[in-house]
Amino acid sequence: MPPPSALAIATGAVNRLLKEEASYHKELEEQEAKAKAQEERLRSGQDDEDGNATYILKQQKMVVEQTKGVFKPLRDRIAKAVEKLEDLVASEEKSGTATPEELANAKAALDKAKAEAS
């Protein structure tokens, strides 16, 4: 079995980065829900038997902010990967060395990346 082509590797990189971003979005939603629930418990006076509810809320908010901080560098990495893939698609279309399946996969990854960017 021949090694994967540069086009297949670049396509895989874009797809992996998009999955990673989706995972972080899901994690952010979960962390925000936890922080909101902790805030509600603190307001209602529940779960503060040991007096650390405020500290736990502060920690939850810090986790939310750290998760939000991941998105800008990740978006930059996605943009670079998409740019590289676009260049490879253009060069492969000119040279005709890539298989139609590889080109179709690459274009699908580009379409997905562009759809998620907007």
Beta strands, then each sheet from edge to edge (+ up, - down):
end
